[in-house]
């Protein structure tokens, strides 16, 4: 009986401390550098149909459904998430969705997401964030 109680106490303690570690890791997001392509958003013109963001951050462990682009109050989910040839994160977003919420002269795009990493053999959730301001122009013939 005492053995079962001791096991239960250890289990609860491990869960609580593990939860605190995940919470602590996700409080301060990791700052990442991003590169937005195309480098200039041209309203009224189709530019490949997607906005691609290259991230100086490993793709391994990134939770694809967590990757999103925030522009003002608008959150746009990634349509695809993959690794480039060096293993770094690349995320693609609908060009139409992005252009629907930007306007001249520029827009600040903020990429966010979560990644699971191992810390001392335990999985920990890590949040990352990167921001870039890009010029926005209107197509004129």
Buried (B, 14 or more C-beta within 10 A) or exposed (E): EEEEEEEEEEEEEEEEEEEEBBEEBBEEBBEBEBBBBBEEBBEEEEBEEBBBBBBEBBBEBBEBEBBBBBBEEEEBBBBEBEEEEEEBBBBBBBBEBBBEBBEEEBBEBBBBBBBBBEEEEEEBBBBBBBBBEBEBBEEEE
